[in-house]
Amino acid sequence: MTNRRKTRTVMVGSVEVGGNAPISVQSMTNTHTNDIESTVKQIHELEALKCNIIRVAVPDVKTVKCLGEIKKRINIPLVADIHFGHNLAIEAIKQGVDKIRINPGNMKKKDKLEEIVRLAKDKGIPIRIGVNSGSIRSSNGHDEDLVELMVKTTLRYCEHFESLGFKDIVVSLKASDVQKTMDAYRSIAKQCDYPLHLGITAAGAPDDAIIKSAIGIGGMLSEGIGDTLRVSFTGPPHQEIKAGYKILEALGLSESTDAEIISCPTCGRCEIDLLNIVNEVKKRLPSQKRYVKIAVMGCIVNGPGEAMEADIGIAGGKGVGFLFKKGEKIRKIPESEMVSTLLEEIETI
């Protein structure tokens, strides 16, 4: 993997973003933020899934007044998502949020935008300048190249903030088009040292969004670009956290405490019911205290080699399989006993 891009460090509450800090995983609640009980409950659920930073929508004055109470009752940094009202951003900062996310293009009055920046500087609150393709297009028409427009506009906002003495900036440039998003991040990564928040916006339902996000977010991370991320799904946010960590784990950027099951694609050489065995193992796995790599392989071609690389594994043959443990072949097992034997051995690990 490419060495990670060097950035300045920004503190979001107690979470360090950028520099040498671990890549943080974020999400956004889908409750009505003014429903404090439901919002806090959902945030606690996300905390349990190792969400590092949580963002909430702030559409109106009634909602912004709830932020202080929410902040008091959660354990991770709280980010206020503001789009149009500068007064909402001002009040969110006064409520004690740990960061605000704004799209400066949605705030038309320069003096009001500068009021937000100055107050954030006084209070030590970072700002994420969050630009997305939809807002850029609606403000600038459709003639200019989207990637160039997103990067140029974002850097202009950053320069404006810096001119006011404000430096605690995190940047995001999101589009629903994966390639354009990646091109925008690649371009801006060469032109600044701000931490970058990665994501593919409007990525769709989980089945589609995980593919787009794995390519877009994973591709950027593999190039050393990115300091914090959100996998955006249509639906409850809990899966976003799980998917974010799966992407990090696949790249070796986060240690898993869950079991990883590797299994081969089935082909004409497979002579056991591999899919059923894998599904049964997944369903009956005990709660893991640490990472365990489990191989369930269906034939003798690649199976033994892959199984030997795992902590524990089975390589199947015709109605039977060989149990491997830490690279050593242990014994032959009938197909009917594969799942129970494997689970018993996992328990000993």
C-alpha positions, -999 to +999 in steps of 0.1 A: +000+000+000+012+035-008+025+055+022-002+076+037-005+112+027+009+137+052-017+161+066-021+186+094-039+172+125-074+184+135-090+175+168-127+166+167-135+165+204-113+137+217-107+122+182-076+131+163-081+133+125-052+134+101-015+132+108-006+098+121-040+091+137-059+060+129-085+065+101-118+072+119-152+058+109-182+081+110-219+079+105-250+101+106-282+095+125-314+091+105-337+101+135-353+135+137-326+153+158-352+171+179-364+137+191-336+136+217-345+102+231-345+085+198-314+103+186-294+095+217-305+059+216-294+055+181-260+071+188-255+047+217-261+018+193-236+032+169-211+038+197-214+001+205-204-007+169-173+015+173-185+046+155-158+072+162-177+104+152-214+110+148-231+137+127-267+149+131-289+169+107-297+205+119-325+218+097-341+244+120-340+265+152-360+240+172-335+213+163-303+232+170-315+239+206-314+201+212-277+197+205-264+206+239-286+180+256-276+153+230-240+162+235-242+157+273-256+122+269-232+106+244-196+095+245-183+103+210-178+137+192-209+153+179-209+171+145-237+195+134-246+193+097-256+228+086-265+238+051-283+271+048-288+291+080-257+308+094-277+313+126-279+275+130-242+272+127-236+299+153-261+283+177-246+249+171-212+261+182-227+278+212-244+245+221-210+229+224-208+206+193-173+192+185-174+202+148-197+217+122-201+206+086-210+234+062-211+239+025-201+275+021-218+276-013-251+274+004-245+305+025-247+335+002-237+363+026-200+365+030-202+385+063-224+358+078-200+330+067-171+349+082-191+353+115-193+315+117-155+310+110-145+336+136-167+320+163-154+286+155-119+299+158-126+315+191-142+283+204-116+259+190-142+241+169-131+226+135-151+229+104-156+204+076-160+221+043-183+196+026-188+201-011-209+178-032-215+175-069-252+185-067-247+218-049-217+227-071-237+221-103-268+240-091-246+270-083-223+270-113-242+255-142-231+225-163-203+237-186-172+233-165-156+200-157-171+187-125-139+175-109-120+207-117-150+228-104-152+208-071-115+211-064-112+248-074-143+258-054-132+239-023-097+253-023-112+288-027-133+283+004-102+270+023-082+300+012-110+323+025-111+305+059-073+307+061-073+344+054-094+348+086-067+329+106-088+297+107-068+265+101-088+236+117-103+225+084-114+191+071-124+187+035-147+164+016-156+164-021-183+139-028-202+128-059-224+098-066-201+091-095-173+069-081-146+078-107-153+116-105-151+114-067-118+096-068-104+120-093-114+150-072-098+136-040-066+127-060-064+162-073-070+181-040-047+157-022-018+171-042-027+207-036-032+210+002-025+193+035-060+193+050-073+160+064-098+144+039-131+129+048-139+102+023-173+091+010-195+085-020-226+105-017-261+092-026-246+057-031-280+040-028-292+010-010-267-012+009-262-038-019-252-010-044-236+014-019-211-012-005-198-018-040-194+019-048-179+027-014-155-003-014-142+009-048-142+046-041-132+048-004-111+017-006-093+029-037-084+062-021-072+046+011-051+021-009-033+052-024-027+067+010-055+093+007-081+097+034-082+103+072-118+097+081-147+081+063-184+075+060-200+047+040-234+062+030-263+038+029-300+044+023-315+031+055-304+027+091-269+038+097-257+007+117-246-011+086-225+020+076-202+014+105-198-023+099-190-016+062-165+011+070-146-013+093-147-040+067-131-017+042-104-008+066-098-044+076-095-055+040-067-030+035-050-039+068-058-005+083-079-018+112-076-049+134-106-070+134-120-086+165-144-107+144-138-139+126-128-137+089-140-166+068-123-172+035-139-197+011-133-205-025-156-198-054-174-230-062-166-247-094-170-281-110-142-296-088-161-289-056-176-322-043-190-309-009-219-286-002-196-257+004-221-229+005-242-246+031-212-254+052-200-217+051-234-204+059-238-228+088-204-219+102-212-182+100-245-187+117-231-207+146-198-188+152-193-180+188-187-143+198-151-136+191-127-121+216-100-117+190-094-120+153-095-155+139-090-164+102-111-194+091-107-212+058-135-233+043-123-246+010-140-269-015-114-288-034-078-300-034-065-275-060-061-243-039-078-256-008-050-271+013-027-241+007-053-215+017-064-236+047-028-238+059-025-200+058-055-196+081-056-201+119-079-230+113-095-244+082-110-273+063-101-283+027-129-306+013-128-336-010-155-360-020-177-362+011-147-356+034-123-328+044-090-323+061-088-302+092-058-278+092-046-258+123-019-232+121-006-247+089-006-283+101-028-310+087-046-325+118-070-352+106-097-363+081-133-354+088-166-367+072-186-340+055-214-345+080-191-335+109-172-306+093-192-278+108-194-292+144-157-301+143-146-267+130-167-249+156-152-270+184-117-262+172-125-225+170-137-226+206-103-239+216-086-210+198 
